[in-house]
Amino acid sequence: MVATLVTSPIESTWPKKGKVIFLGSWCCLFDRKEKWSSYDYLIEDFHWDDRRKLLKNYHELEKIYENYLSEFSKYLNEFHHKDFSERFWRILIGPWLYSTINILYDRWFMLFKVVSKQQYLKKFVLNDNSESLKVLDMHDFNKKIEEDEWNEALYSLLIKKFFSSNINIIYLDETHKKQIRIEEKNSIFLLKRIANFIAKFFSRNSDVFVISPYISHLNRFFLQINLKQFPVFWFQSNKKISFKKSLSFRNNPLPFSYKILPEFEKVLNETLLNLIPQSYFESFEDLIEESQNQGWPNSTKSIFTSNAFISDEIFKCWAGIKTDEGAKLIIGQHGGNFGMTPMAIHESHQIKISDKWLSWGWDDPKNKKIIPIGNFKTSFKKIKHSQKGNALLVGMTLPRYSYYLYSVPIAGQIERYLNDQIKFTRFLSEKILTRLKIRTYPSDRGWSQKRRWKEAFKNK
């Protein structure tokens, strides 16, 4: 009997009966165990459970990213008739490009892995689900890559392009789910524009432009006093760039080749334009126009931010233009897991795009950009605890699908983390258990955190 390949938890793509190969544990939701365990099934081992392969791939994919960034910058300049620097494009498209390269390699390799073991498979594919891959900007992209519909569509695209001789595709009538974008209220939009107008009136070209600094408004006020500039507060309007009709040009393959991972580079060339956000392609001119209409300074000496450089497209475009004009970009550390791990593409990106990078205390003698100044987020906060209080176990989740690589549990490895937390708790004394509080992560991401804890301790 020919096995059915399942690539997501979307049950309409599952067979009614028969042998099933789940491409990974992300297909098998905890809440749906009764359903998926009823099949004659196999869950494919995750390739990055091999940590040596993971680290090797990380360095290979980082090399591919750097090479593709260089060529893609030239490609986009030519396509848009621009002459922006490679640094501009690194600031603007870097987070999307390195994330997409990591994602595509993982999805493609898992398909390659299972096809190498099976001579023939069948796959139920949602009809016309390619629209699910359409994203507007990095914010939209970050949301979509966690969704089952987007990942199902990507697996379907890869199967059609590269594995159709091994996998019999059976199309279903069901179509993709439409995504609804929520626009910012006009009143908030107007207030931010007024605030920027006032800030521009009191600011000088020699001032540091401070936006999203990851500190309180009060500390932001005193920071600017210490910088000897009038305290102003800049805002981004959050006005969304509109979707446009996708260009047929997206179906054209890219000509890049570096022979680092030759087979995968063919995959990249064939699929990258299918995944590029519209803000970098069809709506790029709108993005530039909106970045110039924020009411931000026409000229500035330097720019400081701690978190506007990842998914804030309007800021990234504006900052890229200003750095091309000579402004300095200063980035402050946002969160942990910096300066201590063997894999951190987001860390190297931030340091490369910045002129100075302010750390929470660590430094690197080989990189003079990094300046240790301490944790400016919590340095003025005092934490108090009661010896008679309760114990708190703080949980976390990460997406069920892999995204950009850094040193954390990836995809199905999160389930082991969740099981480890429960195993650890079971070894606690009854005295501690009676005082223990569990704080589950606000974004469940389909891991069913509360149900896991309730089932594990249903008699407690």
Backbone torsions as a table, in degrees:
resi	resn	phi	psi	omega
1	MET	NA	134.0	179.5
2	VAL	-74.0	128.4	-179.1
3	ALA	-78.3	150.4	176.1
4	THR	-97.8	129.7	176.2
5	LEU	-87.3	128.2	177.3
6	VAL	-116.7	129.0	-174.2
7	THR	-114.8	-1.5	-179.3
8	SER	-157.3	171.5	177.0
9	PRO	-80.4	6.3	179.3
10	ILE	-71.4	104.3	-168.1
11	GLU	-70.8	-17.2	175.6
12	SER	-67.6	-16.3	176.6
13	THR	-94.9	6.2	177.5
14	TRP	-94.4	152.3	175.8
15	PRO	-76.1	163.9	176.8
16	LYS	-73.0	-31.2	178.6
17	LYS	-161.0	176.2	177.4
18	GLY	104.7	-176.8	-178.1
19	LYS	-76.8	136.4	-178.3
20	VAL	-128.5	136.5	170.6
21	ILE	-112.0	111.0	174.4
22	PHE	-82.3	126.9	-174.4
23	LEU	-65.3	-23.9	178.0
24	GLY	-169.3	171.6	-177.0
25	SER	-69.7	-14.4	176.2
26	TRP	-63.9	-19.0	178.1
27	CYS	-76.2	-22.9	-168.3
28	CYS	-108.6	86.9	-177.9
29	LEU	-69.8	143.4	180.0
30	PHE	-56.7	-40.9	-178.7
31	ASP	-69.9	-15.3	-176.9
32	ARG	-114.6	24.4	-177.4
33	LYS	-60.3	-37.8	179.6
34	GLU	-59.6	-34.8	-179.4
35	LYS	-74.8	-57.3	-172.3
36	TRP	-72.8	-26.2	179.9
37	SER	-77.8	-8.5	179.1
38	SER	-79.2	-13.1	179.6
39	TYR	-83.3	163.5	163.4
40	ASP	-81.7	94.4	-166.0
41	TYR	-124.4	161.6	173.1
42	LEU	-138.7	134.2	174.2
43	ILE	-103.1	119.1	-177.4
44	GLU	-65.0	137.2	177.1
45	ASP	-64.5	142.0	-179.2
46	PHE	-79.7	127.7	-172.9
47	HIS	-64.0	-29.8	-177.9
48	TRP	-88.1	10.0	166.1
49	ASP	-68.8	-22.7	172.4
50	ASP	-80.3	102.8	-172.4
51	ARG	-67.7	-28.8	177.1
52	ARG	-68.8	-41.0	176.3
53	LYS	-63.9	-40.5	179.5
54	LEU	-59.0	-49.0	-178.3
55	LEU	-66.4	-39.6	177.6
56	LYS	-62.4	-47.3	178.8
57	ASN	-63.1	-37.7	179.6
58	TYR	-56.6	-48.6	-178.7
59	HIS	-68.8	-37.5	177.6
60	GLU	-64.3	-44.7	-178.2
61	LEU	-70.1	-30.9	175.9
62	GLU	-66.3	-39.5	176.3
63	LYS	-64.2	-43.7	178.5
64	ILE	-61.1	-42.6	179.0
65	TYR	-58.5	-47.7	-178.8
66	GLU	-61.9	-41.9	178.9
67	ASN	-67.0	-43.9	-179.9
68	TYR	-68.0	-36.2	178.1
69	LEU	-59.9	-43.6	-179.5
70	SER	-62.1	-47.5	-178.5
71	GLU	-73.8	-37.8	-178.5
72	PHE	-67.8	-32.3	176.3
73	SER	-61.2	-45.9	177.6
74	LYS	-63.8	-41.6	-178.8
75	TYR	-60.8	-47.3	-178.3
76	LEU	-70.6	-35.1	174.4
77	ASN	-59.8	-44.9	-179.5
78	GLU	-67.3	-42.2	-178.2
79	PHE	-63.0	-40.7	-176.6
80	HIS	-96.2	1.4	-178.5
81	HIS	58.4	49.2	179.9
82	LYS	-120.6	173.1	178.0
83	ASP	-137.0	43.9	179.6
84	PHE	-74.4	154.5	179.7
85	SER	-74.1	164.8	175.1
86	GLU	-63.4	-32.5	178.0
87	ARG	-63.4	-39.8	176.3
88	PHE	-56.1	-48.9	-177.6
89	TRP	-69.5	-32.8	176.0
90	ARG	-63.0	-43.5	178.2
91	ILE	-62.3	-43.4	-173.8
92	LEU	-78.8	-54.3	-171.4
93	ILE	-102.8	-8.0	-174.9
94	GLY	-51.7	-53.2	-179.0
95	PRO	-58.8	-39.0	177.6
96	TRP	-68.4	-43.5	-173.9
97	LEU	-67.3	-47.3	-178.8
98	TYR	-70.1	-32.3	176.0
99	SER	-65.5	-44.4	-177.6
100	THR	-65.5	-40.3	178.1
101	ILE	-61.6	-45.3	178.0
102	ASN	-63.2	-44.1	-179.3
103	ILE	-63.9	-48.6	-178.1
104	LEU	-61.7	-40.5	179.4
105	TYR	-62.4	-45.7	-179.8
106	ASP	-60.9	-49.4	-177.1
107	ARG	-64.9	-43.4	-179.8
108	TRP	-66.1	-44.8	-175.8
109	PHE	-66.3	-37.3	178.2
110	MET	-64.1	-38.7	174.7
111	LEU	-65.2	-45.0	178.1
112	PHE	-59.0	-40.8	-178.1
113	LYS	-63.2	-47.4	-177.1
114	VAL	-73.3	-35.9	178.3
115	VAL	-66.9	-32.8	178.5
116	SER	-64.8	-24.8	-179.3
117	LYS	-93.0	-25.7	-175.0
118	GLN	-113.7	129.7	179.8
119	GLN	-70.1	-34.0	-175.5
120	TYR	-151.3	138.0	179.4
121	LEU	-138.8	165.4	170.5
122	LYS	-125.4	155.6	-176.0
123	LYS	-145.4	126.1	173.9
124	PHE	-84.2	126.8	-175.1
125	VAL	-121.9	134.0	177.1
126	LEU	-66.2	136.8	-177.4
127	ASN	-67.8	129.4	175.4
128	ASP	53.3	47.8	179.2
129	ASN	-90.1	6.6	179.8
130	SER	-63.5	-26.1	178.5
131	GLU	-63.2	-24.2	179.5
132	SER	-65.7	-21.3	-179.3
133	LEU	-80.7	-12.0	-175.7
134	LYS	-70.6	123.4	177.9
135	VAL	-129.3	150.8	-176.8
136	LEU	-89.7	-44.3	-174.1
137	ASP	-153.8	-173.9	-176.4
138	MET	-67.7	-35.2	177.2
139	HIS	-61.8	-45.8	177.4
140	ASP	-63.3	-42.9	179.5
141	PHE	-59.7	-46.1	-178.6
142	ASN	-61.1	-33.7	177.2
143	LYS	-74.6	-44.4	-174.4
144	LYS	-64.5	-38.4	-174.3
145	ILE	-67.5	-11.6	174.7
146	GLU	-92.8	-11.6	-173.9
147	GLU	-85.8	144.3	179.3
148	ASP	-64.8	-37.3	-177.8
149	GLU	-62.9	-43.3	-179.5
150	TRP	-65.1	-45.7	-178.4
151	ASN	-68.7	-37.9	175.4
152	GLU	-61.1	-41.9	179.0
153	ALA	-65.5	-38.1	179.4
154	LEU	-67.5	-44.1	176.8
155	TYR	-60.0	-40.7	179.7
156	SER	-62.9	-43.4	178.6
157	LEU	-60.5	-45.3	-179.4
158	LEU	-65.6	-39.2	178.6
159	ILE	-64.0	-44.7	179.9
160	LYS	-62.4	-40.8	-175.0
161	LYS	-78.9	-36.4	-167.5
162	PHE	-126.1	-11.8	-174.9
163	PHE	-131.9	18.1	-176.0
164	SER	-66.6	-22.0	178.4
165	SER	-78.2	-16.7	-179.7
166	ASN	-106.9	-20.2	-175.1
167	ILE	-124.6	121.7	177.5
168	ASN	-80.2	115.6	-176.7
169	ILE	-88.9	125.4	177.7
170	ILE	-115.4	114.0	-175.1
171	TYR	-82.6	139.1	178.7
172	LEU	-105.8	158.2	-178.6
173	ASP	-76.3	-24.5	-176.6
174	GLU	-63.8	139.8	179.4
175	THR	-107.8	173.6	-178.0
176	HIS	-71.2	163.0	177.3
177	LYS	-86.0	135.6	177.9
178	LYS	-75.3	137.8	177.5
179	GLN	-96.8	136.8	-179.1
180	ILE	-107.2	126.5	177.9
181	ARG	-95.6	134.9	179.7
182	ILE	-100.8	117.6	-179.1
183	GLU	-83.1	155.6	177.7
184	GLU	-70.0	142.6	178.7
185	LYS	-62.6	143.0	-176.7
186	ASN	-59.2	-35.7	-177.9
187	SER	-65.0	-42.4	178.7
188	ILE	-67.9	-41.5	177.7
189	PHE	-56.7	-45.6	-178.5
190	LEU	-66.3	-42.7	179.9
191	LEU	-60.9	-40.5	179.7
192	LYS	-67.1	-39.0	178.1
193	ARG	-64.7	-39.5	178.2
194	ILE	-65.2	-43.1	178.9
195	ALA	-60.4	-41.3	178.5
196	ASN	-66.4	-36.9	178.5
197	PHE	-63.2	-43.6	178.9
198	ILE	-65.9	-44.0	-179.4
199	ALA	-61.1	-39.9	-179.5
200	LYS	-65.7	-33.6	-179.5
201	PHE	-65.4	-35.8	-175.8
202	PHE	-96.7	-3.3	-176.0
203	SER	-96.3	158.2	177.4
204	ARG	-119.0	159.3	178.8
205	ASN	-62.8	-23.8	-179.4
206	SER	-84.3	-5.3	-179.4
207	ASP	-73.7	158.6	170.3
208	VAL	-86.2	126.1	177.1
209	PHE	-82.1	115.3	-175.2
210	VAL	-111.6	122.3	178.6
211	ILE	-146.5	140.0	-178.5
212	SER	45.2	59.9	-173.9
213	PRO	-85.9	-3.9	178.8
214	TYR	66.9	33.7	173.7
215	ILE	-135.8	164.6	-178.5
216	SER	-66.8	161.5	178.1
217	HIS	-61.9	-35.3	179.0
218	LEU	-65.7	-46.3	178.2
219	ASN	-67.2	-31.2	176.0
220	ARG	-64.8	-39.0	177.2
221	PHE	-61.5	-51.1	-177.5
222	PHE	-68.8	-30.7	176.0
223	LEU	-58.6	-44.5	-177.9
224	GLN	-73.0	-30.9	174.0
225	ILE	-62.6	-44.9	179.2
226	ASN	-65.9	-27.1	176.7
227	LEU	-82.7	1.4	179.0
228	LYS	60.4	43.8	175.2
229	GLN	-134.3	155.0	-178.7
230	PHE	-64.4	128.5	-177.8
231	PRO	-67.0	115.4	177.1
232	VAL	-129.0	159.5	-178.6
233	PHE	-123.5	116.7	-179.2
234	TRP	-97.0	146.7	-179.7
235	PHE	-135.3	155.6	172.5
236	GLN	-102.4	134.7	-171.2
237	SER	-72.4	-17.7	-177.5
238	ASN	64.4	19.3	174.9
239	LYS	-67.5	131.6	-175.2
240	LYS	-88.2	138.2	172.5
241	ILE	-73.7	139.1	-174.9
242	SER	-81.1	148.4	172.4
243	PHE	-67.3	145.2	173.7
244	LYS	-126.2	168.3	177.6
245	LYS	-63.2	130.6	-178.3
246	SER	-65.2	137.9	178.6
247	LEU	-76.5	139.7	176.7
248	SER	-63.9	-18.5	179.2
249	PHE	-59.3	-22.1	179.8
250	ARG	-61.0	-25.0	-178.1
251	ASN	-81.1	-5.9	179.6
252	ASN	-79.1	136.1	178.5
253	PRO	-74.4	151.6	174.7
254	LEU	-84.9	153.9	-174.4
255	PRO	-97.1	10.9	-171.6
256	PHE	-75.9	146.2	177.2
257	SER	-158.5	127.8	-178.8
258	TYR	-128.9	-7.8	175.3
259	LYS	59.5	32.7	172.1
260	ILE	-83.6	-50.5	170.4
261	LEU	-133.4	80.5	-168.9
262	PRO	-52.9	-44.8	-178.3
263	GLU	-65.1	-40.2	179.7
264	PHE	-70.6	-34.8	179.4
265	GLU	-62.7	-31.2	174.0
266	LYS	-64.2	-40.1	177.9
267	VAL	-63.1	-45.4	178.3
268	LEU	-57.3	-48.9	-177.1
269	ASN	-61.3	-33.7	-176.5
270	GLU	-82.8	-20.1	-171.0
271	THR	-120.7	-17.3	-171.5
272	LEU	-58.7	-42.8	-179.4
273	LEU	-70.3	-22.0	174.8
274	ASN	-68.2	-22.3	-172.5
275	LEU	-109.1	-8.6	-175.7
276	ILE	-66.6	132.9	178.3
277	PRO	-60.4	148.3	-178.9
278	GLN	-62.3	-28.2	-179.9
279	SER	-61.5	-23.9	178.9
280	TYR	-96.3	-6.2	-171.7
281	PHE	-128.2	-91.2	-176.0
282	GLU	-65.4	-35.6	-174.0
283	SER	-104.8	20.0	-175.1
284	PHE	-62.7	-41.9	179.5
285	GLU	-64.1	-36.4	176.7
286	ASP	-64.6	-38.3	179.0
287	LEU	-63.6	-46.1	178.6
288	ILE	-60.5	-45.9	-179.2
289	GLU	-61.2	-44.0	-178.6
290	GLU	-67.4	-35.3	178.8
291	SER	-64.8	-27.7	179.2
292	GLN	-88.4	-8.0	-177.3
293	ASN	-105.8	15.3	-178.3
294	GLN	-79.2	-16.2	-173.7
295	GLY	86.1	11.4	177.0
296	TRP	-76.8	166.2	-176.5
297	PRO	-59.5	143.3	173.9
298	ASN	-72.0	-26.5	179.3
299	SER	-144.3	138.6	178.8
300	THR	-147.7	148.4	-178.3
301	LYS	-73.4	-44.8	-179.0
302	SER	-154.3	161.3	-175.6
303	ILE	-126.8	132.2	176.9
304	PHE	-124.3	128.9	175.9
305	THR	-151.5	158.2	175.8
306	SER	-118.0	-12.1	179.6
307	ASN	-155.2	16.2	179.1
308	ALA	-92.1	1.0	-169.6
309	PHE	-95.7	0.5	-177.8
310	ILE	-99.9	-60.4	-172.5
311	SER	-121.2	3.2	177.4
312	ASP	-87.2	89.7	-172.3
313	GLU	-62.2	-39.7	-178.0
314	ILE	-64.3	-45.1	177.2
315	PHE	-63.1	-45.8	-177.5
316	LYS	-59.9	-42.2	179.0
317	CYS	-63.6	-47.0	180.0
318	TRP	-62.9	-45.9	-179.2
319	ALA	-64.4	-37.4	177.6
320	GLY	-63.1	-41.8	178.4
321	ILE	-65.5	-43.2	-177.9
322	LYS	-68.3	-37.1	177.1
323	THR	-68.4	-33.3	174.0
324	ASP	-64.4	-27.4	179.0
325	GLU	-87.7	-3.1	174.9
326	GLY	115.6	-3.1	178.6
327	ALA	-69.0	149.7	177.0
328	LYS	-92.5	139.3	177.8
329	LEU	-108.4	119.6	-179.6
330	ILE	-114.4	126.2	-177.7
331	ILE	-117.7	134.6	175.5
332	GLY	-99.6	147.2	179.5
333	GLN	-61.1	140.0	-179.9
334	HIS	-129.1	101.1	178.4
335	GLY	91.4	-177.2	-177.3
336	GLY	-98.1	-162.9	178.8
337	ASN	66.2	32.7	177.0
338	PHE	-115.5	144.3	173.8
339	GLY	69.2	19.2	-173.8
340	MET	-144.0	0.3	-172.8
341	THR	-125.6	155.7	-179.6
342	PRO	-76.5	-15.5	-179.9
343	MET	-130.3	120.2	179.8
344	ALA	-163.4	73.5	-178.0
345	ILE	-64.5	-32.9	179.2
346	HIS	-67.7	-33.6	178.1
347	GLU	-68.1	-48.4	-179.0
348	SER	-64.5	-33.9	177.0
349	HIS	-61.3	-49.1	-178.0
350	GLN	-60.0	-42.6	-178.4
351	ILE	-68.9	-37.5	-178.9
352	LYS	-68.8	-35.7	-177.8
353	ILE	-81.6	-15.7	-174.7
354	SER	-95.1	159.4	170.2
355	ASP	-89.3	-35.1	173.9
356	LYS	-138.8	141.6	-179.9
357	TRP	-126.2	117.7	-173.5
358	LEU	-93.2	113.0	-177.3
359	SER	-93.6	167.5	179.2
360	TRP	-84.4	11.7	175.8
361	GLY	145.8	-22.2	-178.5
362	TRP	-89.9	157.9	177.4
363	ASP	-140.2	173.6	179.3
364	ASP	-137.9	109.3	-178.1
365	PRO	-57.2	-21.7	-178.8
366	LYS	-86.0	-9.0	-177.3
367	ASN	-132.3	104.0	-176.5
368	LYS	-74.1	-9.9	176.8
369	LYS	-66.1	-30.9	-173.4
370	ILE	-81.4	121.1	-178.8
371	ILE	-119.8	113.4	179.7
372	PRO	-76.6	119.2	-179.6
373	ILE	-124.0	-2.9	-178.3
374	GLY	94.1	169.4	-176.9
375	ASN	-79.0	93.3	-178.2
376	PHE	-73.9	-8.4	177.6
377	LYS	-77.5	-40.4	-173.3
378	THR	-121.2	6.7	-173.2
379	SER	-63.1	-22.3	-178.8
380	PHE	-103.3	7.2	-179.1
381	LYS	-100.1	141.3	176.6
382	LYS	-113.4	126.8	-179.1
383	ILE	-97.9	124.3	179.0
384	LYS	-110.3	145.3	176.5
385	HIS	-136.8	155.8	178.7
386	SER	-109.0	130.3	177.6
387	GLN	-67.0	-16.1	179.0
388	LYS	-100.1	5.6	-176.8
389	GLY	-81.5	-176.2	-179.9
390	ASN	-87.0	166.6	172.9
391	ALA	-94.4	143.6	-178.1
392	LEU	-123.1	125.7	172.7
393	LEU	-107.2	116.3	-176.1
394	VAL	-97.0	121.2	-179.2
395	GLY	-93.4	171.6	177.0
396	MET	-151.9	162.6	171.5
397	THR	-137.6	162.0	169.5
398	LEU	-134.8	166.0	-176.8
399	PRO	-57.5	150.3	177.6
400	ARG	-70.9	-20.8	176.8
401	TYR	-107.8	148.3	178.8
402	SER	-68.1	154.0	173.6
403	TYR	-133.7	-133.0	179.2
404	TYR	-73.1	151.8	-171.5
405	LEU	-87.8	129.4	166.2
406	TYR	-154.5	175.7	-167.5
407	SER	-81.2	76.6	175.1
408	VAL	-143.4	167.0	172.7
409	PRO	-59.5	141.7	-174.2
410	ILE	-118.3	131.9	173.8
411	ALA	51.9	-121.6	-175.8
412	GLY	-63.8	-14.8	178.0
413	GLN	-64.6	-20.8	176.9
414	ILE	-61.5	-34.8	179.8
415	GLU	-62.1	-37.2	177.8
416	ARG	-66.2	-38.2	176.7
417	TYR	-60.5	-46.4	-179.4
418	LEU	-62.5	-41.6	178.0
419	ASN	-65.7	-36.2	177.8
420	ASP	-63.6	-38.4	179.2
421	GLN	-63.2	-41.0	178.7
422	ILE	-68.2	-42.3	178.8
423	LYS	-61.5	-43.5	177.8
424	PHE	-59.4	-44.8	-176.9
425	THR	-65.2	-35.5	179.6
426	ARG	-62.8	-23.7	-179.2
427	PHE	-88.5	-2.4	178.2
428	LEU	-75.4	151.2	179.1
429	SER	-68.7	159.1	179.3
430	GLU	-60.7	-33.9	179.9
431	LYS	-62.1	-43.3	179.3
432	ILE	-72.0	-40.1	-178.2
433	LEU	-59.2	-36.7	-179.4
434	THR	-67.6	-20.0	-179.4
435	ARG	-107.7	3.1	-174.2
436	LEU	-85.2	132.5	173.7
437	LYS	-114.2	137.0	178.3
438	ILE	-107.2	123.6	174.5
439	ARG	-106.7	103.9	178.1
440	THR	-73.9	159.0	-178.1
441	TYR	-72.8	139.0	-176.4
442	PRO	-57.1	-36.7	179.7
443	SER	-98.0	106.0	-174.1
444	ASP	-73.0	-35.1	176.9
445	ARG	59.3	26.6	177.2
446	GLY	84.0	11.2	-178.9
447	TRP	-88.6	-8.8	177.8
448	SER	54.3	52.2	-175.6
449	GLN	-58.2	-50.3	-175.5
450	LYS	-64.4	-39.6	179.9
451	ARG	-66.7	-37.3	177.9
452	ARG	-60.4	-47.1	-178.6
453	TRP	-65.6	-41.6	-179.1
454	LYS	-65.4	-40.1	179.2
455	GLU	-70.5	-35.2	-179.4
456	ALA	-70.9	-31.7	-175.5
457	PHE	-126.7	44.3	-176.1
458	LYS	-68.6	-18.6	178.3
459	ASN	-98.1	6.3	-178.3
460	LYS	-99.2	NA	NA
